[in-house]
């Protein structure tokens, strides 16, 4: 177990080491460098892209890497089905690797050819409204991380906190 400091009262606590489960469909998975993480295991996940071994029915993290990916997925039946399945998880997250400004200004800040941008009919305001609806309707926590690296860091910390709540409480 690795020691960590409790942010509420400053006490030293022990955090168990754990294995991150990564869905086999992830093409460029996050890399995890925390001393709490023993390693990663690739396997099929019915819902989400990441979880923790032993907490597969409790924690679900869905990763989105850009406003473009969200715009493409937002009304796909497959994505809506995933949101429905996420409701069975106690802890459910969508971690987005762009910041909220990328969503609001979509498609302006996206790295797309101008011809493609000109053909896009969905607005950033609409995407943001859909994401807010997802939070309210499905109880999914949505976190805008800004970068790939920040998203990895946030996911790692969420996993640690869920472990502390589920295994150490």
ABEGO torsion letter per residue (X at the ends): XBBBBBAAAGBBBBBBBBBBBBBAABABBBBBABAABAEBBBBBBABEABBBBGAAAABBBBBBABAAAAAAAAABAAAAAAAAAAAABABBBBBBABBAAAAAAOAAABBBBAAAAAABABBAAAAAAAAAAAAAAAGBBBBBAGBAAAAAAAAAAAAAAAAAAAAAX
